[in-house]
Amino acid sequence: MSQENLSSISARTLPIPEVPQALGELIVELMEQGPDAIVIDRLSGTLVLYPSGTTSRSEEASSLSITSLLSNYEVHMLPSEIDEISALLDSEPSEDHLALFVYPNTLKGMSCPKSLRVIETKVLSPSFLILCCKSTSTSSTYRLRGATLRNQSGSTT
């Protein structure tokens, strides 16, 4: 969600219950409605509920966390090392691509589709790539496809 779009969203605002247990129960109840986001604003004492359909796939890609994904999903590795990023991208349907996680400066000289969000992270080794995918038919789960670059000459600093 971009800052300028927040005012155009018909979000629902609820008061935060005074008892912490009641807050937890309220969040569980609200989660059954399938919202895109629930924001707890302790300063104003409110809970803001953003309805389903508020966010898009591109907004989702910008908020992905590699550490969260790695702790919740298995990385399915390509069977052999690759020379070009296209081998990894071709392993999954392009309409499912959300983001590509790479070590900083790893993709120098390699082309990547402009529609794919490239997220640089030092969590990965310089020769390791992870493609994050999400099918519209299975919107609640991600697929992680990993690959190792052969003869990687990226920066390791």
Secondary structure, 3 states (H helix, E strand, C coil): CCHHHHHHCCCEEEECCCCHHHHHHHHHHHHCCCCCEEEEECCCCEEEEECCCCCCHHHHHHCCCHHHHHHHCCEEECCCCECCHHHHHCCCCHHHEEEEEECCCCCCCCCCCCCCEEEECCCCCCCEEEEEECCHHHCCCCEEEEEEECCCCCCCC
